[in-house]
Amino acid sequence: MYRATTRAITVTVQPTFLEDQSEPGEGRFVWAYHIRIENDGDRTVQLLNRHWEITDALGRRLEVRGAGVVGEQPVLKPGQAFEYTSGTPLATPSGIMVGSYEMEAETGERFEIAVPAFSLDSPHAVVRLN
């Protein structure tokens, strides 16, 4: 599990390789990632936008920006959490994702919170120790 806290908002990520949706012989590897966003602060916030950087094992990078997550822009009161699951395919058996969410406080202030970098590893990846 991967975790990052920014301004009293904690983002936890748990990636899972999806063997049944992957086709290694065709160069298609698919992961799901489950995310939990917890508001441990003392003000209500809303998730407005997402930003992802997805890098495969060959260093090819894809940048994704968009409104909300899974079609929602959740509002989190103090003590509340929001969870969702999404996914990503890669052409290589491993990679890494990192990102951020743009949040808005009830005062209208906008700020970024970090989504921790998380590893996308499959059993098809060659592991090398340095």
C-alpha positions in Angstrom: 0.0 0.0 0.0 1.2 3.5 -0.8 0.2 6.6 1.3 0.7 10.4 1.2 -0.7 13.2 3.3 -1.0 16.8 2.1 -2.7 19.5 4.2 -4.5 16.9 6.4 -5.8 14.9 3.4 -4.5 11.4 3.1 -4.5 9.5 -0.1 -3.9 5.7 0.1 -3.4 3.6 -3.1 -3.5 -0.2 -3.5 -2.6 -1.4 -7.0 -3.6 -4.9 -8.3 -2.4 -6.6 -11.4 -5.4 -8.0 -13.4 -4.2 -11.2 -15.0 -7.6 -12.0 -16.5 -7.7 -8.7 -18.4 -4.1 -8.8 -19.5 -2.6 -10.4 -22.6 1.1 -10.6 -22.1 1.7 -12.2 -25.5 0.0 -9.2 -27.1 1.9 -6.7 -25.0 -1.1 -5.7 -22.9 -0.8 -5.5 -19.1 -3.7 -4.2 -17.0 -3.9 -2.9 -13.4 -6.7 -1.8 -11.1 -5.9 0.7 -8.4 -8.1 1.3 -5.4 -7.8 4.8 -3.9 -9.1 6.1 -0.5 -9.1 9.9 0.1 -9.5 10.8 3.8 -10.2 14.3 5.1 -8.5 14.5 8.5 -8.6 18.3 8.5 -11.1 20.7 10.0 -12.6 22.1 6.8 -14.8 20.7 4.0 -13.0 20.2 0.7 -14.1 19.1 -2.8 -12.0 17.2 -5.3 -12.2 19.1 -8.6 -9.5 17.7 -11.0 -7.0 14.9 -11.3 -3.6 14.7 -12.9 -1.7 11.5 -13.6 1.8 10.7 -14.9 2.0 7.1 -16.0 5.4 5.7 -17.0 6.0 2.3 -18.5 9.1 0.1 -18.2 10.6 1.7 -21.3 10.3 5.2 -19.9 7.4 6.2 -22.1 5.2 8.7 -20.2 1.5 9.4 -20.6 0.0 12.5 -18.9 -3.7 12.5 -18.0 -5.7 15.4 -16.8 -9.4 15.6 -16.2 -12.3 16.6 -14.0 -13.0 14.6 -10.9 -12.4 10.9 -10.5 -14.6 8.1 -12.0 -17.2 10.8 -13.0 -17.5 12.4 -9.6 -16.2 15.5 -7.8 -16.7 14.3 -4.2 -17.2 16.7 -1.3 -15.5 15.6 1.9 -16.5 17.0 5.2 -14.0 16.7 8.1 -13.6 13.1 9.0 -15.1 11.8 5.8 -13.5 9.6 3.2 -14.2 8.7 -0.5 -13.0 5.5 -2.2 -13.0 4.5 -5.8 -11.3 2.0 -8.1 -10.0 2.7 -11.6 -7.5 1.1 -13.9 -4.8 1.5 -16.4 -3.3 -0.6 -19.2 0.4 -0.6 -20.2 2.3 -2.2 -23.1 5.1 -3.3 -20.6 4.9 -5.7 -17.7 5.7 -3.0 -15.2 5.5 0.8 -14.7 4.8 3.5 -12.2 2.1 6.1 -11.6 2.1 9.3 -9.6 -0.4 12.2 -9.5 -2.2 14.9 -7.7 -5.7 16.1 -7.1 -6.8 19.7 -7.3 -9.0 20.4 -4.2 -11.1 23.4 -3.3 -11.8 24.4 0.3 -15.2 25.8 1.3 -13.5 29.2 1.4 -12.8 29.0 -2.3 -9.1 28.4 -1.9 -7.7 25.8 -4.4 -4.7 23.6 -3.7 -3.0 20.4 -4.8 -2.7 17.3 -2.8 -0.2 14.5 -3.7 -1.1 11.0 -4.8 1.9 8.9 -3.9 4.0 7.3 -6.6 3.0 3.6 -6.8 4.5 0.7 -8.6 2.7 -1.3 -11.3 4.3 -4.7 -11.1 3.1 -7.9 -12.8 4.4 -11.5 -12.4 5.6 -11.1 -16.1 8.2 -8.4 -15.1 11.8 -9.3 -15.0 13.2 -8.4 -11.6 16.9 -7.4 -11.5 18.8 -6.7 -8.3 21.5 -4.1 -8.6 
